[in-house]
């Protein structure tokens, strides 16, 4: 079994299926872009959540501009968008920069 990341991992269109859909651990995917101010605002919050939930939740970051296929597949239109995948399926969608408490409220029901 692969070691569990205590910090966000970077995924691409090429690695998405393996890192996210095939993961045994729920994965929160952060669709972001370098020009997106709210994306930069939530990045430290996601780092904290990644550390606090290491072993229970994986956080993956996907650059929206560099990887157009995956956002298109999941109809990601606004940034930041967070999709929580469990067993290869989207179980939660969060759009926009939210405070940590609001993110955890959406995520924790899906974490074992």
LINSULGI-V797085 format. One record per run of one state. SS is the DSSP state (H for helix, E for strand, C for the rest). FROM is the first residue (numbers start at 1). TO is the last residue. Records with the same first field share a line. If there is no record, write none. Layout:
SS->FROM-TO, FROM-TO
This chain:
C->1-8, 12-15, 22-25, 33-36, 53-56, 64-67, 74-80, 87-88, 96-99, 111-112
E->9-11, 26-32, 57-63, 81-86, 89-95
H->16-21, 37-52, 68-73, 100-110
